[in-house]
Amino acid sequence: MTFAGTQLIGSPAEARARLASGYVPQGREIFSQLTVEENLPIGLGIRKNGARAIPPQSSRCFPVLKQC
């Protein structure tokens, strides 16, 4: 499968995120083998400032994440 001329199958999640492609799951799992904390940084690869830390506003917007 390709998107914008780039092979998606086998490419890391960060590379797919940089293409501004997205996946909206029907269930609650993004990557089921990862924890919530491990899932969150996957989209950080597209940040223009290069920051790789989970933004603090994530836990303000979703307080339940503090419990994870």
Summary of the structure (lengths in Angstrom):
residues: 68
radius of gyration: 13.4
end to end distance: 33.9
largest distance: 40.4
contacts: 117
relative contact order: 0.14
helix: 40%
strand: 6%
